Amino acid sequence: MYRINDRSSIDDVVQDVLLRIYQALPKYFHKGVFKTWIYTIADNVCYSHLAKKMRYNKKNISINNIELVSHYSLVNIDDKIDMGILLDELSYSEQEIIDLRFYQDLTLLEISDILCITISACKMRLYRALKLLHDILFRKRISE
């Protein structure tokens, strides 16, 4: 529930997790802890669900909402940009942290709790994702 954060779709995700576990059970090798194997499947199903959901939730946002990128004066772009196209070039974890921070408007503390990482790791992931987003914006601006 802490990964999905959507009560309306949690039943579908749990059903998908149980179905994937049932389908993969014959392939399970008793090399590791069974609980860890189940958690890995659950995480993968949650990530897949969030990736699908994120594809449909991307929309135009104001560049002013992006703290780091808005400080660069070298990037002269319109006030609105299509974030869906830019975010597709980022990895899933980079998309996830930008989504949690800017689309869901969560604090760094809340994000670190959701992702089960320290606050400093959360800050670093956000910084790197925004830096990469800046590089993509700059590269697109030069190619125009």
N, CA, C and O atoms as a GROMACS GRO file, in nm:
protein
  576
    1MET      N    1   0.082  -0.119   0.000
    1MET     CA    2   0.000   0.000   0.000
    1MET      C    3   0.087   0.126   0.000
    1MET      O    4   0.051   0.226  -0.062
    2TYR      N    5   0.201   0.123   0.069
    2TYR     CA    6   0.284   0.242   0.074
    2TYR      C    7   0.348   0.272  -0.061
    2TYR      O    8   0.381   0.388  -0.088
    3ARG      N    9   0.366   0.174  -0.147
    3ARG     CA   10   0.423   0.199  -0.281
    3ARG      C   11   0.317   0.256  -0.375
    3ARG      O   12   0.344   0.351  -0.449
    4ILE      N   13   0.198   0.199  -0.373
    4ILE     CA   14   0.092   0.237  -0.467
    4ILE      C   15   0.025   0.367  -0.424
    4ILE      O   16   0.003   0.455  -0.507
    5ASN      N   17  -0.008   0.378  -0.298
    5ASN     CA   18  -0.071   0.499  -0.243
    5ASN      C   19  -0.200   0.533  -0.316
    5ASN      O   20  -0.230   0.650  -0.339
    6ASP      N   21  -0.277   0.429  -0.351
    6ASP     CA   22  -0.404   0.448  -0.420
    6ASP      C   23  -0.498   0.334  -0.378
    6ASP      O   24  -0.487   0.222  -0.427
    7ARG      N   25  -0.588   0.365  -0.287
    7ARG     CA   26  -0.676   0.262  -0.232
    7ARG      C   27  -0.766   0.197  -0.337
    7ARG      O   28  -0.804   0.081  -0.322
    8SER      N   29  -0.799   0.270  -0.442
    8SER     CA   30  -0.890   0.216  -0.542
    8SER      C   31  -0.825   0.106  -0.628
    8SER      O   32  -0.895   0.019  -0.679
    9SER      N   33  -0.695   0.110  -0.643
    9SER     CA   34  -0.630   0.010  -0.728
    9SER      C   35  -0.549  -0.093  -0.650
    9SER      O   36  -0.486  -0.179  -0.711
   10ILE      N   37  -0.550  -0.086  -0.519
   10ILE     CA   38  -0.469  -0.179  -0.440
   10ILE      C   39  -0.516  -0.323  -0.456
   10ILE      O   40  -0.434  -0.415  -0.456
   11ASP      N   41  -0.648  -0.345  -0.469
   11ASP     CA   42  -0.700  -0.480  -0.486
   11ASP      C   43  -0.650  -0.542  -0.617
   11ASP      O   44  -0.614  -0.660  -0.621
   12ASP      N   45  -0.647  -0.463  -0.722
   12ASP     CA   46  -0.598  -0.513  -0.851
   12ASP      C   47  -0.450  -0.548  -0.843
   12ASP      O   48  -0.406  -0.649  -0.899
   13VAL      N   49  -0.374  -0.465  -0.774
   13VAL     CA   50  -0.230  -0.490  -0.762
   13VAL      C   51  -0.204  -0.615  -0.679
   13VAL      O   52  -0.119  -0.695  -0.715
   14VAL      N   53  -0.277  -0.632  -0.570
   14VAL     CA   54  -0.260  -0.752  -0.486
   14VAL      C   55  -0.296  -0.876  -0.567
   14VAL      O   56  -0.229  -0.979  -0.558
   15GLN      N   57  -0.402  -0.867  -0.645
   15GLN     CA   58  -0.442  -0.980  -0.729
   15GLN      C   59  -0.332  -1.012  -0.831
   15GLN      O   60  -0.300  -1.129  -0.854
   16ASP      N   61  -0.275  -0.910  -0.892
   16ASP     CA   62  -0.165  -0.931  -0.987
   16ASP      C   63  -0.044  -0.995  -0.919
   16ASP      O   64   0.021  -1.083  -0.976
   17VAL      N   65  -0.014  -0.950  -0.796
   17VAL     CA   66   0.099  -1.007  -0.722
   17VAL      C   67   0.075  -1.156  -0.696
   17VAL      O   68   0.163  -1.239  -0.720
   18LEU      N   69  -0.044  -1.188  -0.647
   18LEU     CA   70  -0.074  -1.329  -0.617
   18LEU      C   71  -0.073  -1.415  -0.743
   18LEU      O   72  -0.028  -1.530  -0.741
   19LEU      N   73  -0.123  -1.360  -0.853
   19LEU     CA   74  -0.122  -1.433  -0.979
   19LEU      C   75   0.020  -1.458  -1.028
   19LEU      O   76   0.053  -1.568  -1.073
   20ARG      N   77   0.105  -1.356  -1.019
   20ARG     CA   78   0.244  -1.372  -1.062
   20ARG      C   79   0.318  -1.472  -0.974
   20ARG      O   80   0.398  -1.551  -1.024
   21ILE      N   81   0.292  -1.469  -0.843
   21ILE     CA   82   0.355  -1.566  -0.752
   21ILE      C   83   0.312  -1.708  -0.789
   21ILE      O   84   0.394  -1.799  -0.797
   22TYR      N   85   0.182  -1.725  -0.812
   22TYR     CA   86   0.129  -1.856  -0.849
   22TYR      C   87   0.190  -1.907  -0.979
   22TYR      O   88   0.227  -2.024  -0.990
   23GLN      N   89   0.201  -1.817  -1.078
   23GLN     CA   90   0.258  -1.856  -1.208
   23GLN      C   91   0.408  -1.885  -1.200
   23GLN      O   92   0.458  -1.972  -1.271
   24ALA      N   93   0.477  -1.814  -1.113
   24ALA     CA   94   0.622  -1.830  -1.104
   24ALA      C   95   0.665  -1.936  -1.002
   24ALA      O   96   0.783  -1.970  -0.996
   25LEU      N   97   0.573  -1.987  -0.925
   25LEU     CA   98   0.608  -2.084  -0.821
   25LEU      C   99   0.680  -2.207  -0.873
   25LEU      O  100   0.774  -2.252  -0.808
   26PRO      N  101   0.641  -2.265  -0.988
   26PRO     CA  102   0.716  -2.381  -1.037
   26PRO      C  103   0.862  -2.349  -1.074
   26PRO      O  104   0.947  -2.437  -1.076
   27LYS      N  105   0.889  -2.222  -1.104
   27LYS     CA  106   1.024  -2.182  -1.142
   27LYS      C  107   1.110  -2.141  -1.022
   27LYS      O  108   1.229  -2.113  -1.038
   28TYR      N  109   1.050  -2.139  -0.904
   28TYR     CA  110   1.124  -2.095  -0.785
   28TYR      C  111   1.227  -2.199  -0.744
   28TYR      O  112   1.196  -2.317  -0.726
   29PHE      N  113   1.351  -2.152  -0.731
   29PHE     CA  114   1.458  -2.238  -0.682
   29PHE      C  115   1.480  -2.203  -0.536
   29PHE      O  116   1.480  -2.086  -0.500
   30HIS      N  117   1.499  -2.301  -0.453
   30HIS     CA  118   1.512  -2.280  -0.310
   30HIS      C  119   1.652  -2.233  -0.272
   30HIS      O  120   1.712  -2.284  -0.177
   31LYS      N  121   1.704  -2.135  -0.347
   31LYS     CA  122   1.837  -2.083  -0.318
   31LYS      C  123   1.832  -1.968  -0.218
   31LYS      O  124   1.927  -1.948  -0.143
   32GLY      N  125   1.723  -1.894  -0.216
   32GLY     CA  126   1.713  -1.777  -0.130
   32GLY      C  127   1.595  -1.789  -0.034
   32GLY      O  128   1.529  -1.892  -0.026
   33VAL      N  129   1.572  -1.682   0.036
   33VAL     CA  130   1.461  -1.678   0.130
   33VAL      C  131   1.332  -1.658   0.050
   33VAL      O  132   1.324  -1.571  -0.036
   34PHE      N  133   1.232  -1.738   0.080
   34PHE     CA  134   1.104  -1.734   0.008
   34PHE      C  135   1.037  -1.597   0.022
   34PHE      O  136   0.980  -1.545  -0.074
   35LYS      N  137   1.044  -1.540   0.141
   35LYS     CA  138   0.983  -1.410   0.167
   35LYS      C  139   1.046  -1.301   0.080
   35LYS      O  140   0.975  -1.214   0.029
   36THR      N  141   1.175  -1.306   0.062
   36THR     CA  142   1.244  -1.208  -0.022
   36THR      C  143   1.201  -1.222  -0.167
   36THR      O  144   1.182  -1.122  -0.236
   37TRP      N  145   1.184  -1.344  -0.213
   37TRP     CA  146   1.138  -1.370  -0.348
   37TRP      C  147   0.999  -1.311  -0.370
   37TRP      O  148   0.972  -1.251  -0.473
   38ILE      N  149   0.911  -1.328  -0.272
   38ILE     CA  150   0.775  -1.273  -0.281
   38ILE      C  151   0.779  -1.120  -0.281
   38ILE      O  152   0.708  -1.056  -0.359
   39TYR      N  153   0.862  -1.061  -0.195
   39TYR     CA  154   0.874  -0.915  -0.192
   39TYR      C  155   0.927  -0.861  -0.325
   39TYR      O  156   0.883  -0.755  -0.370
   40THR      N  157   1.019  -0.932  -0.388
   40THR     CA  158   1.071  -0.889  -0.516
   40THR      C  159   0.961  -0.889  -0.622
   40THR      O  160   0.950  -0.794  -0.700
   41ILE      N  161   0.881  -0.992  -0.624
   41ILE     CA  162   0.768  -0.997  -0.719
   41ILE      C  163   0.671  -0.883  -0.690
   41ILE      O  164   0.625  -0.816  -0.782
   42ALA      N  165   0.640  -0.862  -0.563
   42ALA     CA  166   0.547  -0.755  -0.526
   42ALA      C  167   0.601  -0.618  -0.568
   42ALA      O  168   0.527  -0.535  -0.620
   43ASP      N  169   0.730  -0.595  -0.545
   43ASP     CA  170   0.791  -0.468  -0.587
   43ASP      C  171   0.783  -0.449  -0.738
   43ASP      O  172   0.749  -0.341  -0.786
   44ASN      N  173   0.814  -0.555  -0.812
   44ASN     CA  174   0.810  -0.546  -0.958
   44ASN      C  175   0.669  -0.517  -1.009
   44ASN      O  176   0.651  -0.438  -1.102
   45VAL      N  177   0.569  -0.580  -0.950
   45VAL     CA  178   0.431  -0.555  -0.991
   45VAL      C  179   0.392  -0.411  -0.956
   45VAL      O  180   0.326  -0.344  -1.035
   46CYS      N  181   0.433  -0.364  -0.840
   46CYS     CA  182   0.403  -0.225  -0.801
   46CYS      C  183   0.469  -0.126  -0.896
   46CYS      O  184   0.407  -0.029  -0.938
   47TYR      N  185   0.595  -0.151  -0.930
   47TYR     CA  186   0.665  -0.063  -1.024
   47TYR      C  187   0.596  -0.063  -1.160
   47TYR      O  188   0.583   0.042  -1.223
   48SER      N  189   0.554  -0.180  -1.206
   48SER     CA  190   0.484  -0.188  -1.335
   48SER      C  191   0.354  -0.109  -1.330
   48SER      O  192   0.321  -0.037  -1.424
   49HIS      N  193   0.281  -0.124  -1.220
   49HIS     CA  194   0.154  -0.051  -1.205
   49HIS      C  195   0.179   0.100  -1.204
   49HIS      O  196   0.108   0.175  -1.270
   50LEU      N  197   0.279   0.143  -1.129
   50LEU     CA  198   0.309   0.286  -1.122
   50LEU      C  199   0.358   0.340  -1.256
   50LEU      O  200   0.327   0.453  -1.292
   51ALA      N  201   0.434   0.259  -1.330
   51ALA     CA  202   0.482   0.303  -1.461
   51ALA      C  203   0.364   0.323  -1.556
   51ALA      O  204   0.360   0.421  -1.630
   52LYS      N  205   0.269   0.231  -1.554
   52LYS     CA  206   0.150   0.246  -1.637
   52LYS      C  207   0.071   0.369  -1.596
   52LYS      O  208   0.026   0.447  -1.680
   53LYS      N  209   0.055   0.385  -1.466
   53LYS     CA  210  -0.022   0.499  -1.415
   53LYS      C  211   0.048   0.631  -1.449
   53LYS      O  212  -0.017   0.730  -1.482
   54MET      N  213   0.183   0.632  -1.440
   54MET     CA  214   0.258   0.753  -1.466
   54MET      C  215   0.247   0.794  -1.613
   54MET      O  216   0.243   0.913  -1.643
   55ARG      N  217   0.241   0.696  -1.704
   55ARG     CA  218   0.227   0.727  -1.846
   55ARG      C  219   0.100   0.806  -1.873
   55ARG      O  220   0.098   0.894  -1.959
   56TYR      N  221  -0.008   0.775  -1.799
   56TYR     CA  222  -0.134   0.841  -1.822
   56TYR      C  223  -0.148   0.970  -1.743
   56TYR      O  224  -0.232   1.054  -1.777
   57ASN      N  225  -0.068   0.989  -1.639
   57ASN     CA  226  -0.080   1.108  -1.555
   57ASN      C  227   0.012   1.222  -1.596
   57ASN      O  228   0.002   1.331  -1.541
   58LYS      N  229   0.102   1.197  -1.690
   58LYS     CA  230   0.194   1.303  -1.730
   58LYS      C  231   0.116   1.413  -1.800
   58LYS      O  232   0.027   1.386  -1.881
   59LYS      N  233   0.150   1.533  -1.770
   59LYS     CA  234   0.081   1.646  -1.830
   59LYS      C  235   0.177   1.763  -1.835
   59LYS      O  236   0.288   1.755  -1.784
   60ASN      N  237   0.134   1.870  -1.895
   60ASN     CA  238   0.217   1.991  -1.899
   60ASN      C  239   0.220   2.053  -1.760
   60ASN      O  240   0.116   2.070  -1.696
   61ILE      N  241   0.339   2.086  -1.716
   61ILE     CA  242   0.351   2.158  -1.590
   61ILE      C  243   0.437   2.280  -1.615
   61ILE      O  244   0.511   2.287  -1.713
   62SER      N  245   0.425   2.375  -1.527
   62SER     CA  246   0.503   2.496  -1.542
   62SER      C  247   0.649   2.466  -1.507
   62SER      O  248   0.678   2.394  -1.412
   63ILE      N  249   0.737   2.523  -1.584
   63ILE     CA  250   0.880   2.503  -1.558
   63ILE      C  251   0.917   2.562  -1.422
   63ILE      O  252   1.018   2.522  -1.363
   64ASN      N  253   0.839   2.654  -1.372
   64ASN     CA  254   0.868   2.714  -1.242
   64ASN      C  255   0.852   2.614  -1.128
   64ASN      O  256   0.905   2.637  -1.019
   65ASN      N  257   0.781   2.504  -1.151
   65ASN     CA  258   0.763   2.402  -1.047
   65ASN      C  259   0.887   2.317  -1.027
   65ASN      O  260   0.897   2.245  -0.928
   66ILE      N  261   0.979   2.322  -1.118
   66ILE     CA  262   1.100   2.241  -1.107
   66ILE      C  263   1.210   2.330  -1.049
   66ILE      O  264   1.263   2.417  -1.118
   67GLU      N  265   1.242   2.306  -0.924
   67GLU     CA  266   1.330   2.394  -0.850
   67GLU      C  267   1.466   2.413  -0.916
   67GLU      O  268   1.507   2.526  -0.941
   68LEU      N  269   1.536   2.305  -0.944
   68LEU     CA  270   1.672   2.314  -0.994
   68LEU      C  271   1.677   2.363  -1.138
   68LEU      O  272   1.756   2.451  -1.171
   69VAL      N  273   1.593   2.307  -1.222
   69VAL     CA  274   1.598   2.338  -1.363
   69VAL      C  275   1.561   2.484  -1.388
   69VAL      O  276   1.613   2.545  -1.481
   70SER      N  277   1.473   2.540  -1.307
   70SER     CA  278   1.427   2.676  -1.332
   70SER      C  279   1.537   2.779  -1.305
   70SER      O  280   1.523   2.894  -1.347
   71HIS      N  281   1.644   2.741  -1.238
   71HIS     CA  282   1.751   2.835  -1.209
   71HIS      C  283   1.850   2.851  -1.324
   71HIS      O  284   1.933   2.942  -1.321
   72TYR      N  285   1.844   2.765  -1.423
   72TYR     CA  286   1.939   2.773  -1.532
   72TYR      C  287   1.890   2.874  -1.634
   72TYR      O  288   1.782   2.858  -1.692
   73SER      N  289   1.968   2.978  -1.657
   73SER     CA  290   1.927   3.080  -1.753
   73SER      C  291   1.967   3.044  -1.895
   73SER      O  292   1.921   3.108  -1.990
   74LEU      N  293   2.052   2.944  -1.912
   74LEU     CA  294   2.096   2.906  -2.046
   74LEU      C  295   1.984   2.840  -2.125
   74LEU      O  296   1.984   2.842  -2.249
   75VAL      N  297   1.888   2.781  -2.055
   75VAL     CA  298   1.779   2.712  -2.122
   75VAL      C  299   1.666   2.812  -2.140
   75VAL      O  300   1.596   2.845  -2.044
   76ASN      N  301   1.647   2.859  -2.262
   76ASN     CA  302   1.542   2.955  -2.292
   76ASN      C  303   1.427   2.879  -2.357
   76ASN      O  304   1.427   2.859  -2.479
   77ILE      N  305   1.328   2.837  -2.276
   77ILE     CA  306   1.217   2.758  -2.327
   77ILE      C  307   1.087   2.827  -2.293
   77ILE      O  308   1.083   2.920  -2.212
   78ASP      N  309   0.981   2.780  -2.356
   78ASP     CA  310   0.849   2.836  -2.325
   78ASP      C  311   0.816   2.811  -2.180
   78ASP      O  312   0.878   2.729  -2.113
   79ASP      N  313   0.714   2.885  -2.130
   79ASP     CA  314   0.673   2.870  -1.991
   79ASP      C  315   0.617   2.730  -1.964
   79ASP      O  316   0.628   2.680  -1.852
   80LYS      N  317   0.559   2.669  -2.064
   80LYS     CA  318   0.504   2.534  -2.050
   80LYS      C  319   0.582   2.440  -2.140
   80LYS      O  320   0.617   2.475  -2.252
   81ILE      N  321   0.608   2.320  -2.090
   81ILE     CA  322   0.678   2.220  -2.170
   81ILE      C  323   0.605   2.088  -2.156
   81ILE      O  324   0.532   2.067  -2.059
   82ASP      N  325   0.624   2.000  -2.250
   82ASP     CA  326   0.562   1.868  -2.244
   82ASP      C  327   0.653   1.777  -2.163
   82ASP      O  328   0.752   1.724  -2.213
   83MET      N  329   0.618   1.760  -2.036
   83MET     CA  330   0.703   1.683  -1.946
   83MET      C  331   0.701   1.535  -1.979
   83MET      O  332   0.797   1.463  -1.950
   84GLY      N  333   0.592   1.487  -2.039
   84GLY     CA  334   0.584   1.345  -2.072
   84GLY      C  335   0.696   1.302  -2.165
   84GLY      O  336   0.754   1.195  -2.146
   85ILE      N  337   0.725   1.384  -2.264
   85ILE     CA  338   0.831   1.351  -2.359
   85ILE      C  339   0.966   1.353  -2.290
   85ILE      O  340   1.050   1.265  -2.312
   86LEU      N  341   0.988   1.453  -2.205
   86LEU     CA  342   1.117   1.463  -2.136
   86LEU      C  343   1.136   1.351  -2.034
   86LEU      O  344   1.244   1.294  -2.023
   87LEU      N  345   1.030   1.320  -1.960
   87LEU     CA  346   1.042   1.218  -1.856
   87LEU      C  347   1.062   1.079  -1.914
   87LEU      O  348   1.119   0.992  -1.847
   88ASP      N  349   1.017   1.056  -2.036
   88ASP     CA  350   1.038   0.926  -2.098
   88ASP      C  351   1.185   0.894  -2.118
   88ASP      O  352   1.222   0.777  -2.130
   89GLU      N  353   1.268   0.996  -2.121
   89GLU     CA  354   1.412   0.974  -2.140
   89GLU      C  355   1.484   0.940  -2.009
   89GLU      O  356   1.601   0.903  -2.010
   90LEU      N  357   1.414   0.953  -1.896
   90LEU     CA  358   1.472   0.922  -1.766
   90LEU      C  359   1.446   0.776  -1.730
   90LEU      O  360   1.355   0.715  -1.786
   91SER      N  361   1.524   0.722  -1.639
   91SER     CA  362   1.499   0.585  -1.591
   91SER      C  363   1.376   0.587  -1.502
   91SER      O  364   1.326   0.692  -1.463
   92TYR      N  365   1.327   0.467  -1.470
   92TYR     CA  366   1.206   0.459  -1.389
   92TYR      C  367   1.227   0.523  -1.252
   92TYR      O  368   1.139   0.596  -1.204
   93SER      N  369   1.339   0.497  -1.188
   93SER     CA  370   1.362   0.552  -1.053
   93SER      C  371   1.370   0.705  -1.057
   93SER      O  372   1.327   0.772  -0.964
   94GLU      N  373   1.426   0.759  -1.166
   94GLU     CA  374   1.433   0.905  -1.180
   94GLU      C  375   1.293   0.963  -1.203
   94GLU      O  376   1.257   1.066  -1.147
   95GLN      N  377   1.214   0.894  -1.287
   95GLN     CA  378   1.077   0.938  -1.310
   95GLN      C  379   0.996   0.931  -1.181
   95GLN      O  380   0.915   1.020  -1.152
   96GLU      N  381   1.019   0.825  -1.104
   96GLU     CA  382   0.944   0.805  -0.981
   96GLU      C  383   0.970   0.917  -0.881
   96GLU      O  384   0.875   0.969  -0.822
   97ILE      N  385   1.094   0.956  -0.862
   97ILE     CA  386   1.124   1.058  -0.762
   97ILE      C  387   1.074   1.195  -0.807
   97ILE      O  388   1.030   1.275  -0.724
   98ILE      N  389   1.079   1.223  -0.937
   98ILE     CA  390   1.024   1.349  -0.987
   98ILE      C  391   0.872   1.349  -0.973
   98ILE      O  392   0.812   1.451  -0.939
   99ASP      N  393   0.810   1.235  -1.001
   99ASP     CA  394   0.666   1.225  -0.985
   99ASP      C  395   0.624   1.247  -0.840
   99ASP      O  396   0.531   1.322  -0.813
  100LEU      N  397   0.693   1.182  -0.749
  100LEU     CA  398   0.658   1.197  -0.607
  100LEU      C  399   0.678   1.340  -0.559
  100LEU      O  400   0.597   1.392  -0.482
  101ARG      N  401   0.785   1.405  -0.603
  101ARG     CA  402   0.815   1.540  -0.554
  101ARG      C  403   0.728   1.647  -0.617
  101ARG      O  404   0.677   1.734  -0.547
  102PHE      N  405   0.710   1.641  -0.749
  102PHE     CA  406   0.646   1.752  -0.818
  102PHE      C  407   0.501   1.727  -0.857
  102PHE      O  408   0.420   1.819  -0.855
  103TYR      N  409   0.466   1.603  -0.892
  103TYR     CA  410   0.328   1.575  -0.929
  103TYR      C  411   0.243   1.546  -0.806
  103TYR      O  412   0.128   1.590  -0.798
  104GLN      N  413   0.299   1.472  -0.710
  104GLN     CA  414   0.224   1.439  -0.589
  104GLN      C  415   0.255   1.534  -0.476
  104GLN      O  416   0.194   1.526  -0.369
  105ASP      N  417   0.350   1.625  -0.496
  105ASP     CA  418   0.384   1.732  -0.403
  105ASP      C  419   0.417   1.679  -0.263
  105ASP      O  420   0.369   1.731  -0.162
  106LEU      N  421   0.500   1.574  -0.258
  106LEU     CA  422   0.542   1.517  -0.130
  106LEU      C  423   0.673   1.581  -0.085
  106LEU      O  424   0.752   1.628  -0.168
  107THR      N  425   0.694   1.583   0.044
  107THR     CA  426   0.819   1.635   0.098
  107THR      C  427   0.928   1.530   0.083
  107THR      O  428   0.899   1.414   0.056
  108LEU      N  429   1.052   1.571   0.100
  108LEU     CA  430   1.163   1.476   0.091
  108LEU      C  431   1.153   1.368   0.198
  108LEU      O  432   1.188   1.253   0.175
  109LEU      N  433   1.105   1.406   0.316
  109LEU     CA  434   1.088   1.308   0.424
  109LEU      C  435   0.984   1.203   0.385
  109LEU      O  436   1.005   1.084   0.406
  110GLU      N  437   0.872   1.247   0.327
  110GLU     CA  438   0.769   1.153   0.284
  110GLU      C  439   0.820   1.062   0.173
  110GLU      O  440   0.793   0.942   0.171
  111ILE      N  441   0.895   1.120   0.079
  111ILE     CA  442   0.951   1.041  -0.030
  111ILE      C  443   1.050   0.938   0.022
  111ILE      O  444   1.050   0.823  -0.022
  112SER      N  445   1.134   0.979   0.117
  112SER     CA  446   1.232   0.885   0.171
  112SER      C  447   1.162   0.770   0.244
  112SER      O  448   1.211   0.657   0.242
  113ASP      N  449   1.049   0.798   0.310
  113ASP     CA  450   0.973   0.691   0.375
  113ASP      C  451   0.912   0.597   0.272
  113ASP      O  452   0.916   0.475   0.290
  114ILE      N  453   0.857   0.652   0.166
  114ILE     CA  454   0.794   0.569   0.062
  114ILE      C  455   0.897   0.480  -0.007
  114ILE      O  456   0.871   0.362  -0.029
  115LEU      N  457   1.012   0.536  -0.039
  115LEU     CA  458   1.115   0.460  -0.111
  115LEU      C  459   1.206   0.380  -0.020
  115LEU      O  460   1.292   0.305  -0.066
  116CYS      N  461   1.187   0.396   0.112
  116CYS     CA  462   1.270   0.324   0.211
  116CYS      C  463   1.418   0.356   0.192
  116CYS      O  464   1.502   0.266   0.191
  117ILE      N  465   1.449   0.484   0.178
  117ILE     CA  466   1.587   0.530   0.167
  117ILE      C  467   1.607   0.645   0.264
  117ILE      O  468   1.511   0.699   0.318
  118THR      N  469   1.731   0.682   0.288
  118THR     CA  470   1.759   0.793   0.378
  118THR      C  471   1.725   0.925   0.307
  118THR      O  472   1.711   0.929   0.185
  119ILE      N  473   1.711   1.030   0.386
  119ILE     CA  474   1.680   1.161   0.329
  119ILE      C  475   1.794   1.208   0.239
  119ILE      O  476   1.769   1.267   0.134
  120SER      N  477   1.916   1.183   0.279
  120SER     CA  478   2.029   1.226   0.196
  120SER      C  479   2.031   1.151   0.062
  120SER      O  480   2.062   1.210  -0.041
  121ALA      N  481   1.997   1.023   0.063
  121ALA     CA  482   1.988   0.948  -0.063
  121ALA      C  483   1.874   1.002  -0.149
  121ALA      O  484   1.884   1.007  -0.271
  122CYS      N  485   1.765   1.040  -0.084
  122CYS     CA  486   1.651   1.098  -0.154
  122CYS      C  487   1.690   1.230  -0.221
  122CYS      O  488   1.656   1.254  -0.336
  123LYS      N  489   1.761   1.315  -0.147
  123LYS     CA  490   1.807   1.443  -0.203
  123LYS      C  491   1.900   1.419  -0.322
  123LYS      O  492   1.890   1.487  -0.423
  124MET      N  493   1.989   1.323  -0.308
  124MET     CA  494   2.084   1.297  -0.414
  124MET      C  495   2.014   1.243  -0.539
  124MET      O  496   2.046   1.284  -0.650
  125ARG      N  497   1.918   1.151  -0.521
  125ARG     CA  498   1.844   1.099  -0.636
  125ARG      C  499   1.766   1.210  -0.706
  125ARG      O  500   1.763   1.217  -0.829
  126LEU      N  501   1.704   1.297  -0.628
  126LEU     CA  502   1.629   1.408  -0.686
  126LEU      C  503   1.722   1.504  -0.759
  126LEU      O  504   1.692   1.548  -0.869
  127TYR      N  505   1.835   1.534  -0.697
  127TYR     CA  506   1.932   1.624  -0.760
  127TYR      C  507   1.980   1.566  -0.893
  127TYR      O  508   1.986   1.636  -0.993
  128ARG      N  509   2.015   1.437  -0.893
  128ARG     CA  510   2.066   1.374  -1.015
  128ARG      C  511   1.959   1.367  -1.123
  128ARG      O  512   1.988   1.388  -1.241
  129ALA      N  513   1.834   1.338  -1.083
  129ALA     CA  514   1.725   1.333  -1.180
  129ALA      C  515   1.701   1.471  -1.241
  129ALA      O  516   1.680   1.483  -1.362
  130LEU      N  517   1.704   1.574  -1.159
  130LEU     CA  518   1.683   1.710  -1.210
  130LEU      C  519   1.801   1.756  -1.296
  130LEU      O  520   1.782   1.827  -1.394
  131LYS      N  521   1.920   1.716  -1.259
  131LYS     CA  522   2.038   1.750  -1.338
  131LYS      C  523   2.029   1.684  -1.475
  131LYS      O  524   2.058   1.747  -1.577
  132LEU      N  525   1.989   1.557  -1.478
  132LEU     CA  526   1.971   1.486  -1.604
  132LEU      C  527   1.859   1.550  -1.686
  132LEU      O  528   1.871   1.561  -1.808
  133LEU      N  529   1.752   1.591  -1.620
  133LEU     CA  530   1.643   1.660  -1.688
  133LEU      C  531   1.693   1.791  -1.750
  133LEU      O  532   1.655   1.826  -1.862
  134HIS      N  533   1.776   1.862  -1.677
  134HIS     CA  534   1.836   1.985  -1.730
  134HIS      C  535   1.919   1.955  -1.853
  134HIS      O  536   1.911   2.026  -1.953
  135ASP      N  537   2.000   1.850  -1.846
  135ASP     CA  538   2.085   1.814  -1.960
  135ASP      C  539   2.000   1.779  -2.083
  135ASP      O  540   2.036   1.814  -2.195
  136ILE      N  541   1.889   1.710  -2.061
  136ILE     CA  542   1.798   1.676  -2.171
  136ILE      C  543   1.738   1.803  -2.231
  136ILE      O  544   1.731   1.817  -2.353
  137LEU      N  545   1.694   1.894  -2.144
  137LEU     CA  546   1.637   2.020  -2.192
  137LEU      C  547   1.741   2.099  -2.271
  137LEU      O  548   1.710   2.153  -2.377
  138PHE      N  549   1.862   2.106  -2.221
  138PHE     CA  550   1.968   2.180  -2.286
  138PHE      C  551   2.002   2.118  -2.422
  138PHE      O  552   2.021   2.188  -2.521
  139ARG      N  553   2.009   1.984  -2.424
  139ARG     CA  554   2.039   1.913  -2.549
  139ARG      C  555   1.930   1.936  -2.653
  139ARG      O  556   1.960   1.957  -2.770
  140LYS      N  557   1.803   1.932  -2.610
  140LYS     CA  558   1.692   1.956  -2.701
  140LYS      C  559   1.693   2.099  -2.752
  140LYS      O  560   1.661   2.125  -2.868
  141ARG      N  561   1.730   2.191  -2.666
  141ARG     CA  562   1.732   2.333  -2.704
  141ARG      C  563   1.842   2.358  -2.808
  141ARG      O  564   1.822   2.435  -2.901
  142ILE      N  565   1.956   2.294  -2.792
  142ILE     CA  566   2.067   2.311  -2.887
  142ILE      C  567   2.030   2.249  -3.022
  142ILE      O  568   2.065   2.304  -3.126
  143SER      N  569   1.960   2.135  -3.020
  143SER     CA  570   1.928   2.067  -3.145
  143SER      C  571   1.818   2.138  -3.224
  143SER      O  572   1.800   2.108  -3.342
  144GLU      N  573   1.745   2.231  -3.164
  144GLU     CA  574   1.638   2.303  -3.234
  144GLU      C  575   1.693   2.408  -3.325
  144GLU      O  576   1.616   2.478  -3.391
   0.00000   0.00000   0.00000
